[in-house]
Amino acid sequence: MRIYIMTDLEGVAGVVDFESQAYDTGKYYEKAKELLTEEINAAVDGAMRAGATEVLVCDSHGPGGIIPEMLHPSAKLLHGRPIGKFWEIDSSKWDGLFLLAHHSMNGTPDGNLNHTYSSKAIVKMLLNGSPIGEIGMNIYLAGWFGIPAVLVTGDEAACREARQYVPAIEAVSVKKGINRTTAISISPVKAREKIKEGAYRATQRIKEIAPIKLEGPCELVIEYISSASAFAHSQSPYVELIDGRNIRIKGKDFLEMWEIWRG
């Protein structure tokens, strides 16, 4: 049983603020990384107890969010930049995907640290006309390669968002968002206990949860805060500038759209 863990930082218990915790210039950034690494270790413990034989942890937080020397000895770490456009999800046959410490899409009223890929640059993304964030995009990417998303952890809004795509996903909420930069977190120790048990259940349930593959042509529209960002991204091949702040990317399927976007 081989598990791929995609991590972020904003969905960690005790992390509620961009400036002081999630940005690498923040005074509590290193402490936030410790909190994330401990949550990862709890997930690895649970997965291994349920029979996982290999675990790869992908550090998906922009400037990095994991402390390697604290990482579980049974896990391998994919980190650094640039990472290939498919994050190594396509490189081997993974049995299940964990979305650890994730957050909801930008504009979610009760989503703590909600944003869509960039907390400073992107207003929203629409995939085939429907709003989508990192959770949905990651679920579809894994699904394209036949990998089911079996676990999500984060705040209540992130768990709710994941269930829109995978109703049966094992979801572990570690905080309740009040607004974008305020939340009620459970104790980090309690959060790790819950994540360990959730990872154990998710690993056991892998065969019960189907991969979510988006079929057919795909159109991704991205609205930026700045017209300069939209213009810059529209200079790439196959990217259309719709107006001052919006670009459009089309693909014959999800994979082609993803390759243009991440290429």
Contacts in CASP RR format, 6 or more apart in sequence:
PFRMAT RR
TARGET T0000
AUTHOR 0000-0000-0000
METHOD contacts of the structure
MODEL  1
MRIYIMTDLEGVAGVVDFESQAYDTGKYYEKAKELLTEEINAAVDGAMRA
GATEVLVCDSHGPGGIIPEMLHPSAKLLHGRPIGKFWEIDSSKWDGLFLL
AHHSMNGTPDGNLNHTYSSKAIVKMLLNGSPIGEIGMNIYLAGWFGIPAV
LVTGDEAACREARQYVPAIEAVSVKKGINRTTAISISPVKAREKIKEGAY
RATQRIKEIAPIKLEGPCELVIEYISSASAFAHSQSPYVELIDGRNIRIK
GKDFLEMWEIWRG
1 47 0 8 1.000
1 50 0 8 1.000
1 51 0 8 1.000
1 52 0 8 1.000
1 53 0 8 1.000
1 54 0 8 1.000
1 95 0 8 1.000
1 203 0 8 1.000
1 206 0 8 1.000
2 52 0 8 1.000
2 53 0 8 1.000
2 54 0 8 1.000
2 55 0 8 1.000
2 56 0 8 1.000
2 92 0 8 1.000
2 93 0 8 1.000
2 94 0 8 1.000
2 95 0 8 1.000
2 96 0 8 1.000
3 47 0 8 1.000
3 52 0 8 1.000
3 54 0 8 1.000
3 55 0 8 1.000
3 56 0 8 1.000
3 94 0 8 1.000
3 95 0 8 1.000
3 96 0 8 1.000
3 97 0 8 1.000
3 98 0 8 1.000
3 203 0 8 1.000
4 55 0 8 1.000
4 56 0 8 1.000
4 58 0 8 1.000
4 88 0 8 1.000
4 89 0 8 1.000
4 94 0 8 1.000
4 96 0 8 1.000
4 97 0 8 1.000
4 98 0 8 1.000
4 142 0 8 1.000
4 147 0 8 1.000
5 40 0 8 1.000
5 43 0 8 1.000
5 44 0 8 1.000
5 55 0 8 1.000
5 56 0 8 1.000
5 57 0 8 1.000
5 58 0 8 1.000
5 75 0 8 1.000
5 97 0 8 1.000
5 98 0 8 1.000
5 100 0 8 1.000
6 58 0 8 1.000
6 60 0 8 1.000
6 87 0 8 1.000
6 97 0 8 1.000
6 98 0 8 1.000
6 99 0 8 1.000
6 100 0 8 1.000
6 138 0 8 1.000
7 36 0 8 1.000
7 40 0 8 1.000
7 57 0 8 1.000
7 58 0 8 1.000
7 59 0 8 1.000
7 60 0 8 1.000
7 61 0 8 1.000
7 65 0 8 1.000
7 66 0 8 1.000
7 100 0 8 1.000
7 101 0 8 1.000
8 60 0 8 1.000
8 61 0 8 1.000
8 100 0 8 1.000
8 101 0 8 1.000
8 102 0 8 1.000
8 103 0 8 1.000
8 134 0 8 1.000
9 15 0 8 1.000
9 21 0 8 1.000
9 22 0 8 1.000
9 32 0 8 1.000
9 33 0 8 1.000
9 36 0 8 1.000
9 61 0 8 1.000
9 64 0 8 1.000
9 65 0 8 1.000
9 101 0 8 1.000
10 22 0 8 1.000
10 101 0 8 1.000
10 102 0 8 1.000
10 103 0 8 1.000
10 112 0 8 1.000
10 113 0 8 1.000
10 115 0 8 1.000
11 101 0 8 1.000
11 102 0 8 1.000
11 103 0 8 1.000
11 112 0 8 1.000
11 113 0 8 1.000
11 153 0 8 1.000
11 154 0 8 1.000
11 155 0 8 1.000
11 158 0 8 1.000
11 174 0 8 1.000
11 175 0 8 1.000
12 32 0 8 1.000
12 35 0 8 1.000
12 36 0 8 1.000
12 39 0 8 1.000
12 101 0 8 1.000
12 154 0 8 1.000
12 174 0 8 1.000
12 188 0 8 1.000
12 191 0 8 1.000
13 35 0 8 1.000
13 39 0 8 1.000
13 174 0 8 1.000
13 175 0 8 1.000
13 185 0 8 1.000
13 186 0 8 1.000
13 187 0 8 1.000
13 188 0 8 1.000
13 190 0 8 1.000
13 191 0 8 1.000
14 32 0 8 1.000
14 35 0 8 1.000
14 175 0 8 1.000
14 183 0 8 1.000
14 185 0 8 1.000
14 188 0 8 1.000
15 21 0 8 1.000
15 22 0 8 1.000
15 32 0 8 1.000
15 35 0 8 1.000
15 36 0 8 1.000
15 101 0 8 1.000
15 113 0 8 1.000
16 112 0 8 1.000
16 113 0 8 1.000
16 175 0 8 1.000
16 181 0 8 1.000
16 182 0 8 1.000
16 183 0 8 1.000
16 185 0 8 1.000
17 113 0 8 1.000
17 181 0 8 1.000
18 113 0 8 1.000
18 119 0 8 1.000
18 181 0 8 1.000
19 26 0 8 1.000
20 26 0 8 1.000
20 27 0 8 1.000
20 28 0 8 1.000
20 29 0 8 1.000
21 28 0 8 1.000
21 29 0 8 1.000
21 31 0 8 1.000
21 32 0 8 1.000
22 29 0 8 1.000
22 32 0 8 1.000
22 61 0 8 1.000
22 113 0 8 1.000
22 119 0 8 1.000
23 29 0 8 1.000
23 63 0 8 1.000
24 63 0 8 1.000
24 64 0 8 1.000
30 67 0 8 1.000
32 65 0 8 1.000
33 64 0 8 1.000
33 65 0 8 1.000
33 66 0 8 1.000
33 67 0 8 1.000
34 67 0 8 1.000
34 70 0 8 1.000
35 188 0 8 1.000
36 61 0 8 1.000
36 65 0 8 1.000
36 66 0 8 1.000
36 101 0 8 1.000
37 65 0 8 1.000
37 66 0 8 1.000
37 67 0 8 1.000
37 70 0 8 1.000
37 71 0 8 1.000
38 70 0 8 1.000
38 188 0 8 1.000
38 192 0 8 1.000
39 100 0 8 1.000
39 101 0 8 1.000
39 153 0 8 1.000
39 174 0 8 1.000
39 188 0 8 1.000
39 191 0 8 1.000
39 192 0 8 1.000
39 195 0 8 1.000
40 57 0 8 1.000
40 66 0 8 1.000
40 71 0 8 1.000
40 72 0 8 1.000
40 75 0 8 1.000
40 100 0 8 1.000
41 70 0 8 1.000
41 71 0 8 1.000
41 72 0 8 1.000
41 75 0 8 1.000
41 192 0 8 1.000
42 191 0 8 1.000
42 192 0 8 1.000
42 193 0 8 1.000
42 195 0 8 1.000
42 196 0 8 1.000
42 199 0 8 1.000
43 98 0 8 1.000
43 100 0 8 1.000
43 151 0 8 1.000
43 153 0 8 1.000
43 195 0 8 1.000
43 196 0 8 1.000
43 198 0 8 1.000
43 199 0 8 1.000
44 52 0 8 1.000
44 55 0 8 1.000
44 57 0 8 1.000
44 72 0 8 1.000
44 74 0 8 1.000
44 75 0 8 1.000
44 199 0 8 1.000
45 72 0 8 1.000
45 196 0 8 1.000
45 199 0 8 1.000
46 52 0 8 1.000
46 196 0 8 1.000
46 197 0 8 1.000
46 198 0 8 1.000
46 199 0 8 1.000
46 200 0 8 1.000
46 203 0 8 1.000
47 55 0 8 1.000
47 98 0 8 1.000
47 199 0 8 1.000
47 200 0 8 1.000
47 202 0 8 1.000
47 203 0 8 1.000
48 55 0 8 1.000
48 74 0 8 1.000
49 196 0 8 1.000
49 200 0 8 1.000
50 199 0 8 1.000
50 200 0 8 1.000
50 201 0 8 1.000
50 202 0 8 1.000
50 203 0 8 1.000
50 204 0 8 1.000
51 203 0 8 1.000
52 203 0 8 1.000
54 76 0 8 1.000
55 72 0 8 1.000
55 74 0 8 1.000
55 75 0 8 1.000
55 76 0 8 1.000
56 75 0 8 1.000
56 76 0 8 1.000
56 77 0 8 1.000
56 78 0 8 1.000
56 88 0 8 1.000
56 94 0 8 1.000
57 66 0 8 1.000
57 71 0 8 1.000
57 75 0 8 1.000
57 76 0 8 1.000
57 77 0 8 1.000
57 78 0 8 1.000
58 78 0 8 1.000
58 79 0 8 1.000
58 83 0 8 1.000
58 87 0 8 1.000
58 88 0 8 1.000
59 65 0 8 1.000
59 66 0 8 1.000
59 77 0 8 1.000
59 78 0 8 1.000
59 79 0 8 1.000
59 80 0 8 1.000
60 87 0 8 1.000
62 81 0 8 1.000
64 79 0 8 1.000
64 80 0 8 1.000
66 77 0 8 1.000
66 79 0 8 1.000
68 77 0 8 1.000
68 79 0 8 1.000
71 77 0 8 1.000
78 87 0 8 1.000
78 88 0 8 1.000
84 262 0 8 1.000
85 258 0 8 1.000
85 259 0 8 1.000
85 262 0 8 1.000
85 263 0 8 1.000
86 141 0 8 1.000
86 145 0 8 1.000
86 258 0 8 1.000
86 262 0 8 1.000
87 141 0 8 1.000
89 97 0 8 1.000
89 141 0 8 1.000
89 142 0 8 1.000
89 145 0 8 1.000
89 147 0 8 1.000
90 145 0 8 1.000
94 142 0 8 1.000
94 145 0 8 1.000
94 147 0 8 1.000
95 147 0 8 1.000
95 206 0 8 1.000
96 142 0 8 1.000
96 147 0 8 1.000
96 148 0 8 1.000
96 149 0 8 1.000
96 150 0 8 1.000
96 206 0 8 1.000
97 138 0 8 1.000
97 139 0 8 1.000
97 142 0 8 1.000
97 147 0 8 1.000
97 148 0 8 1.000
97 149 0 8 1.000
97 150 0 8 1.000
97 151 0 8 1.000
98 149 0 8 1.000
98 150 0 8 1.000
98 151 0 8 1.000
98 152 0 8 1.000
98 153 0 8 1.000
98 199 0 8 1.000
98 202 0 8 1.000
99 135 0 8 1.000
99 138 0 8 1.000
99 139 0 8 1.000
99 149 0 8 1.000
99 151 0 8 1.000
99 152 0 8 1.000
99 153 0 8 1.000
99 162 0 8 1.000
100 151 0 8 1.000
100 152 0 8 1.000
100 153 0 8 1.000
100 195 0 8 1.000
101 153 0 8 1.000
101 154 0 8 1.000
102 134 0 8 1.000
102 135 0 8 1.000
102 152 0 8 1.000
102 153 0 8 1.000
102 154 0 8 1.000
102 158 0 8 1.000
102 162 0 8 1.000
103 111 0 8 1.000
103 112 0 8 1.000
103 113 0 8 1.000
103 114 0 8 1.000
103 115 0 8 1.000
103 134 0 8 1.000
103 154 0 8 1.000
103 155 0 8 1.000
103 157 0 8 1.000
103 158 0 8 1.000
104 111 0 8 1.000
104 114 0 8 1.000
104 133 0 8 1.000
104 135 0 8 1.000
104 155 0 8 1.000
104 157 0 8 1.000
104 158 0 8 1.000
104 160 0 8 1.000
104 161 0 8 1.000
105 114 0 8 1.000
105 115 0 8 1.000
105 116 0 8 1.000
105 124 0 8 1.000
105 125 0 8 1.000
105 131 0 8 1.000
105 132 0 8 1.000
105 133 0 8 1.000
105 134 0 8 1.000
105 135 0 8 1.000
105 161 0 8 1.000
106 114 0 8 1.000
106 115 0 8 1.000
106 116 0 8 1.000
106 119 0 8 1.000
106 122 0 8 1.000
106 123 0 8 1.000
106 124 0 8 1.000
106 133 0 8 1.000
107 114 0 8 1.000
107 124 0 8 1.000
107 180 0 8 1.000
108 114 0 8 1.000
108 157 0 8 1.000
108 161 0 8 1.000
109 179 0 8 1.000
110 155 0 8 1.000
110 156 0 8 1.000
110 157 0 8 1.000
110 176 0 8 1.000
110 177 0 8 1.000
110 178 0 8 1.000
110 179 0 8 1.000
111 155 0 8 1.000
111 156 0 8 1.000
111 157 0 8 1.000
111 158 0 8 1.000
111 177 0 8 1.000
111 179 0 8 1.000
111 180 0 8 1.000
112 155 0 8 1.000
112 157 0 8 1.000
112 175 0 8 1.000
112 176 0 8 1.000
112 177 0 8 1.000
112 178 0 8 1.000
112 179 0 8 1.000
112 180 0 8 1.000
112 181 0 8 1.000
112 182 0 8 1.000
112 183 0 8 1.000
113 119 0 8 1.000
113 155 0 8 1.000
113 180 0 8 1.000
113 181 0 8 1.000
114 157 0 8 1.000
114 180 0 8 1.000
115 122 0 8 1.000
116 122 0 8 1.000
116 123 0 8 1.000
116 124 0 8 1.000
116 125 0 8 1.000
116 132 0 8 1.000
116 133 0 8 1.000
116 134 0 8 1.000
117 125 0 8 1.000
117 133 0 8 1.000
117 134 0 8 1.000
120 225 0 8 1.000
121 224 0 8 1.000
121 225 0 8 1.000
121 226 0 8 1.000
121 229 0 8 1.000
122 222 0 8 1.000
122 223 0 8 1.000
122 224 0 8 1.000
122 225 0 8 1.000
123 223 0 8 1.000
123 224 0 8 1.000
123 225 0 8 1.000
123 245 0 8 1.000
124 131 0 8 1.000
124 222 0 8 1.000
124 223 0 8 1.000
125 131 0 8 1.000
125 132 0 8 1.000
125 133 0 8 1.000
125 137 0 8 1.000
125 220 0 8 1.000
125 221 0 8 1.000
125 222 0 8 1.000
125 223 0 8 1.000
126 132 0 8 1.000
126 220 0 8 1.000
126 221 0 8 1.000
127 137 0 8 1.000
127 140 0 8 1.000
127 214 0 8 1.000
127 218 0 8 1.000
127 219 0 8 1.000
127 220 0 8 1.000
128 218 0 8 1.000
128 219 0 8 1.000
129 219 0 8 1.000
129 221 0 8 1.000
133 161 0 8 1.000
135 152 0 8 1.000
135 158 0 8 1.000
135 161 0 8 1.000
135 162 0 8 1.000
135 165 0 8 1.000
136 161 0 8 1.000
136 162 0 8 1.000
136 165 0 8 1.000
138 149 0 8 1.000
139 149 0 8 1.000
139 162 0 8 1.000
139 165 0 8 1.000
139 166 0 8 1.000
139 212 0 8 1.000
140 165 0 8 1.000
140 212 0 8 1.000
140 213 0 8 1.000
140 214 0 8 1.000
140 254 0 8 1.000
141 254 0 8 1.000
141 258 0 8 1.000
142 148 0 8 1.000
142 149 0 8 1.000
142 211 0 8 1.000
143 149 0 8 1.000
143 211 0 8 1.000
143 212 0 8 1.000
143 213 0 8 1.000
144 213 0 8 1.000
144 214 0 8 1.000
144 254 0 8 1.000
144 255 0 8 1.000
144 258 0 8 1.000
145 211 0 8 1.000
146 211 0 8 1.000
146 213 0 8 1.000
147 211 0 8 1.000
148 166 0 8 1.000
148 206 0 8 1.000
148 209 0 8 1.000
148 210 0 8 1.000
148 211 0 8 1.000
148 212 0 8 1.000
149 162 0 8 1.000
149 165 0 8 1.000
149 166 0 8 1.000
149 169 0 8 1.000
149 209 0 8 1.000
149 211 0 8 1.000
149 212 0 8 1.000
150 166 0 8 1.000
150 169 0 8 1.000
150 170 0 8 1.000
150 202 0 8 1.000
150 203 0 8 1.000
150 205 0 8 1.000
150 206 0 8 1.000
150 209 0 8 1.000
151 169 0 8 1.000
151 170 0 8 1.000
151 171 0 8 1.000
151 172 0 8 1.000
151 198 0 8 1.000
151 199 0 8 1.000
151 202 0 8 1.000
152 158 0 8 1.000
152 159 0 8 1.000
152 162 0 8 1.000
152 169 0 8 1.000
152 170 0 8 1.000
152 171 0 8 1.000
152 172 0 8 1.000
153 159 0 8 1.000
153 171 0 8 1.000
153 172 0 8 1.000
153 173 0 8 1.000
153 174 0 8 1.000
153 195 0 8 1.000
154 172 0 8 1.000
154 173 0 8 1.000
154 174 0 8 1.000
154 175 0 8 1.000
155 173 0 8 1.000
155 174 0 8 1.000
155 175 0 8 1.000
155 176 0 8 1.000
155 177 0 8 1.000
155 183 0 8 1.000
156 173 0 8 1.000
156 175 0 8 1.000
156 176 0 8 1.000
156 177 0 8 1.000
157 177 0 8 1.000
158 173 0 8 1.000
159 171 0 8 1.000
159 172 0 8 1.000
159 173 0 8 1.000
162 169 0 8 1.000
162 171 0 8 1.000
163 169 0 8 1.000
163 171 0 8 1.000
165 212 0 8 1.000
166 209 0 8 1.000
166 212 0 8 1.000
168 205 0 8 1.000
168 208 0 8 1.000
168 209 0 8 1.000
169 202 0 8 1.000
169 209 0 8 1.000
170 198 0 8 1.000
170 199 0 8 1.000
170 201 0 8 1.000
170 202 0 8 1.000
170 205 0 8 1.000
172 191 0 8 1.000
172 194 0 8 1.000
172 195 0 8 1.000
172 198 0 8 1.000
174 185 0 8 1.000
174 186 0 8 1.000
174 191 0 8 1.000
174 194 0 8 1.000
174 195 0 8 1.000
175 183 0 8 1.000
175 184 0 8 1.000
175 185 0 8 1.000
175 186 0 8 1.000
176 183 0 8 1.000
176 184 0 8 1.000
177 183 0 8 1.000
177 184 0 8 1.000
178 184 0 8 1.000
185 191 0 8 1.000
186 194 0 8 1.000
213 254 0 8 1.000
214 254 0 8 1.000
215 253 0 8 1.000
216 252 0 8 1.000
216 253 0 8 1.000
216 254 0 8 1.000
217 250 0 8 1.000
217 251 0 8 1.000
217 252 0 8 1.000
217 253 0 8 1.000
218 250 0 8 1.000
218 251 0 8 1.000
218 253 0 8 1.000
218 254 0 8 1.000
218 256 0 8 1.000
218 257 0 8 1.000
219 248 0 8 1.000
219 249 0 8 1.000
219 250 0 8 1.000
219 251 0 8 1.000
219 257 0 8 1.000
220 248 0 8 1.000
220 249 0 8 1.000
220 250 0 8 1.000
220 257 0 8 1.000
220 261 0 8 1.000
221 242 0 8 1.000
221 246 0 8 1.000
221 247 0 8 1.000
221 248 0 8 1.000
221 249 0 8 1.000
222 230 0 8 1.000
222 233 0 8 1.000
222 246 0 8 1.000
222 247 0 8 1.000
222 249 0 8 1.000
223 230 0 8 1.000
223 245 0 8 1.000
223 246 0 8 1.000
224 230 0 8 1.000
224 233 0 8 1.000
224 245 0 8 1.000
224 246 0 8 1.000
224 247 0 8 1.000
225 245 0 8 1.000
226 245 0 8 1.000
227 244 0 8 1.000
227 245 0 8 1.000
229 245 0 8 1.000
230 241 0 8 1.000
230 243 0 8 1.000
230 244 0 8 1.000
230 245 0 8 1.000
230 246 0 8 1.000
230 247 0 8 1.000
231 241 0 8 1.000
231 244 0 8 1.000
233 239 0 8 1.000
233 247 0 8 1.000
234 240 0 8 1.000
234 241 0 8 1.000
234 247 0 8 1.000
236 260 0 8 1.000
236 263 0 8 1.000
237 260 0 8 1.000
238 249 0 8 1.000
238 250 0 8 1.000
238 260 0 8 1.000
239 247 0 8 1.000
239 248 0 8 1.000
239 249 0 8 1.000
239 260 0 8 1.000
240 247 0 8 1.000
240 248 0 8 1.000
240 249 0 8 1.000
240 250 0 8 1.000
241 247 0 8 1.000
242 248 0 8 1.000
249 257 0 8 1.000
249 260 0 8 1.000
249 261 0 8 1.000
250 257 0 8 1.000
251 257 0 8 1.000
251 260 0 8 1.000
END
